[in-house]
Amino acid sequence: MISQAKGLAQQFSKNIMQINTKLIFPWSKLQPGLLPIFSWIFLNNLDFKTKPDIIISCGRKSVYLSLYLKKKYKDSITIHIQNPKINFKSFDYIIAPNHDLINGPNVINSIGALHKFTDEIIQKEKDNDFTIPKKNLFSVIIGGDNNHYKFSKNEIKRLIQKIIFIKKEYSEINFLIIDSRRTRNEIKKIIKKELHELTYFWNVNEKNPYCFALKHSQFFIITSDSTSMISECAFTGKPIFVFHLPFKRTSKRIENFHEEFENRNITKKLLDNTKLVPWSYKTLNEAERIAGIIKKRIIKDVQ
């Protein structure tokens, strides 16, 4: 959520203040719209030296803060990312991905998730910070259990077999494995045990090579639970294979996401006999595109 809000904000200005909304109980647990909003429900310091011109919020808790600031600073423009699940008229603009299937006069739909990465950020990554080869780099980005997907030992063993197959077919490839905060230790141990001779691993005590991977990877493998990271990698224009995990419970939203990205030729399913034939697609820079739409609408409203 921070990456999405920051990604859009930096398209408008470098003068950005980041607030991670903290609420007292029961506001911290309840959906916005059920309780009135007062200044004292926030644990944040909200004494602004100047009125914010634009307020960008993302996530349930930030809805409370956006509504409060709009009441206090009526001329501020409010933009909410994702479905706020309250009256859309409470915001000037709502940014929602296509797979959410929501529309309205003030709704702007995005392809996948917004994020903070730009060409400038990626190119500034210092290669000397890493001992990972840049040549023939193939990055494997692994998520973990969430509300919709189950990431079991059987699933990681399936993925490992696919990686071993690719390595046998294309010995020149240098695999980089990057796990996430949701990757269970049990899964990490299995990966390192089975692939320690074939791949490079991110040591969590060292700098995260994620941006390095965006900069240099020729291909990506990403687990299907990581829709945000799929969106981020789509910024590079590089081929993305998706390793699909079994659903705990079916999500039409997530199914829509994967269907859209496949139809746009951004992703392909990782198969048992996957061949590394490069493909191309129109790179995604949704933060820039959507900021451009909003700027035009603001100018139109002022005129």
ChimeraX attribute file (.defattr): number of C-alpha atoms within 10 A of each C-alpha:
attribute: neighborCount
match mode: 1-to-1
recipient: residues
	/A:1	15
	/A:2	14
	/A:3	16
	/A:4	20
	/A:5	22
	/A:6	21
	/A:7	21
	/A:8	22
	/A:9	24
	/A:10	16
	/A:11	17
	/A:12	15
	/A:13	9
	/A:14	8
	/A:15	7
	/A:16	13
	/A:17	10
	/A:18	10
	/A:19	13
	/A:20	12
	/A:21	19
	/A:22	17
	/A:23	18
	/A:24	11
	/A:25	10
	/A:26	10
	/A:27	18
	/A:28	16
	/A:29	11
	/A:30	12
	/A:31	16
	/A:32	19
	/A:33	12
	/A:34	9
	/A:35	11
	/A:36	10
	/A:37	16
	/A:38	10
	/A:39	13
	/A:40	9
	/A:41	17
	/A:42	19
	/A:43	12
	/A:44	14
	/A:45	10
	/A:46	11
	/A:47	7
	/A:48	8
	/A:49	6
	/A:50	6
	/A:51	13
	/A:52	16
	/A:53	10
	/A:54	16
	/A:55	21
	/A:56	21
	/A:57	29
	/A:58	22
	/A:59	16
	/A:60	19
	/A:61	20
	/A:62	21
	/A:63	24
	/A:64	26
	/A:65	25
	/A:66	23
	/A:67	18
	/A:68	17
	/A:69	19
	/A:70	19
	/A:71	12
	/A:72	12
	/A:73	13
	/A:74	11
	/A:75	12
	/A:76	17
	/A:77	18
	/A:78	21
	/A:79	24
	/A:80	25
	/A:81	26
	/A:82	22
	/A:83	19
	/A:84	23
	/A:85	11
	/A:86	13
	/A:87	9
	/A:88	17
	/A:89	12
	/A:90	16
	/A:91	21
	/A:92	18
	/A:93	20
	/A:94	27
	/A:95	23
	/A:96	23
	/A:97	21
	/A:98	18
	/A:99	19
	/A:100	17
	/A:101	12
	/A:102	15
	/A:103	14
	/A:104	11
	/A:105	10
	/A:106	15
	/A:107	22
	/A:108	18
	/A:109	21
	/A:110	21
	/A:111	17
	/A:112	24
	/A:113	24
	/A:114	28
	/A:115	22
	/A:116	18
	/A:117	20
	/A:118	17
	/A:119	11
	/A:120	8
	/A:121	11
	/A:122	17
	/A:123	14
	/A:124	11
	/A:125	16
	/A:126	10
	/A:127	16
	/A:128	7
	/A:129	12
	/A:130	14
	/A:131	8
	/A:132	19
	/A:133	15
	/A:134	16
	/A:135	12
	/A:136	16
	/A:137	19
	/A:138	20
	/A:139	27
	/A:140	26
	/A:141	21
	/A:142	25
	/A:143	22
	/A:144	20
	/A:145	15
	/A:146	14
	/A:147	11
	/A:148	14
	/A:149	19
	/A:150	16
	/A:151	23
	/A:152	15
	/A:153	13
	/A:154	10
	/A:155	15
	/A:156	19
	/A:157	15
	/A:158	12
	/A:159	23
	/A:160	16
	/A:161	14
	/A:162	18
	/A:163	21
	/A:164	16
	/A:165	15
	/A:166	18
	/A:167	16
	/A:168	12
	/A:169	14
	/A:170	13
	/A:171	12
	/A:172	11
	/A:173	19
	/A:174	20
	/A:175	24
	/A:176	23
	/A:177	23
	/A:178	22
	/A:179	21
	/A:180	13
	/A:181	9
	/A:182	13
	/A:183	16
	/A:184	15
	/A:185	10
	/A:186	10
	/A:187	19
	/A:188	17
	/A:189	11
	/A:190	15
	/A:191	19
	/A:192	15
	/A:193	9
	/A:194	14
	/A:195	18
	/A:196	11
	/A:197	8
	/A:198	17
	/A:199	21
	/A:200	18
	/A:201	19
	/A:202	16
	/A:203	12
	/A:204	11
	/A:205	6
	/A:206	9
	/A:207	10
	/A:208	15
	/A:209	22
	/A:210	19
	/A:211	18
	/A:212	20
	/A:213	25
	/A:214	23
	/A:215	20
	/A:216	20
	/A:217	24
	/A:218	21
	/A:219	24
	/A:220	24
	/A:221	24
	/A:222	25
	/A:223	23
	/A:224	24
	/A:225	25
	/A:226	18
	/A:227	18
	/A:228	17
	/A:229	20
	/A:230	25
	/A:231	22
	/A:232	23
	/A:233	27
	/A:234	23
	/A:235	21
	/A:236	23
	/A:237	18
	/A:238	23
	/A:239	23
	/A:240	27
	/A:241	23
	/A:242	24
	/A:243	23
	/A:244	18
	/A:245	19
	/A:246	15
	/A:247	15
	/A:248	13
	/A:249	10
	/A:250	12
	/A:251	13
	/A:252	11
	/A:253	14
	/A:254	16
	/A:255	12
	/A:256	15
	/A:257	21
	/A:258	22
	/A:259	15
	/A:260	17
	/A:261	18
	/A:262	16
	/A:263	11
	/A:264	12
	/A:265	15
	/A:266	25
	/A:267	25
	/A:268	19
	/A:269	16
	/A:270	19
	/A:271	13
	/A:272	13
	/A:273	10
	/A:274	15
	/A:275	11
	/A:276	13
	/A:277	7
	/A:278	10
	/A:279	14
	/A:280	11
	/A:281	14
	/A:282	13
	/A:283	14
	/A:284	21
	/A:285	22
	/A:286	21
	/A:287	24
	/A:288	17
	/A:289	13
	/A:290	18
	/A:291	17
	/A:292	14
	/A:293	11
	/A:294	17
	/A:295	13
	/A:296	12
	/A:297	12
	/A:298	13
	/A:299	9
	/A:300	9
	/A:301	8
	/A:302	7
	/A:303	6
